[in-house]
Amino acid sequence: MQKIRINDLARELEVKSKAILDVLPLVGVTEKKTHSSSIEPDEAERVKDYLHSKEAQSAPTGPSLTPSRPRSTFLTSPSLEMC
């Protein structure tokens, strides 16, 4: 199989090349790489699996119990109505 360029993989996964470069050592790729370097297809699969597992862990599972930030009262402030 043909090697995959890191910047093409990043575009496919809709992440920055830097994110791919940061993940490579975590999935066992120890060679120094740049955004224009190529990686083996099995290495690309490990990167995809890692990023998808991280995405699943950080995905919200239901409605947030934290109240949203209150709307600004800047325009309804009594002091501004007098201007």
Steps between C-alpha positions, in 0.01 A plus 500: 500500500596859448616726780271779621618857541436648842340816365261291284406289803440816703274639227309171487451497878428875510776573750821701483820325391645590841236280665613206286865570580417510872319165482771312309725432803194391698419231242858375472646704213829625640660646187505878472234604251376822346166591345632401158637162613331176411397218730412137438131408464504299826642804682225717351240251626648518851481881486136485384410251773669714764331822389159332473535353849596843639206654316262244649634564850452876473159490331215620721267220604195710581378845585733710703406548863706817518291811442599698197653843544230759561430736216668833520289782633722757339234639267222496756693675771305797642807721484520460124139591437568859607762557227 
